[in-house]
Amino acid sequence: MSYLTRQEAADRLAVSLRTLDGLISRGDLPAYRIGTKLIRIKEEELESFMKARQVAPDPPKKKTGQLTRVCRYVPGMKVV
């Protein structure tokens, strides 16, 4: 079991220390205080945090080949 510093965790998430501190203070990311100043994050908990927030890609859109909107000619309408 390995622990990461705040800077190492922020680098892995590609966020600032301020953003990481917000995640910790809101309780979104578990962290452990060692002594009065040191804060460490378990590597496994950081990985599960990232996996839980993984965004699935949108499914590909089907091309029907048909127009979805019908255009009508109205007498007196100017065609561009």
Secondary structure, DSSP 8 states (H G I E B T S, - for coil): --EEEHHHHHHHHT--HHHHHHHHHHTSS--EEETTTEEEEEHHHHHHHHHHT-----------SS-SS-----TT----
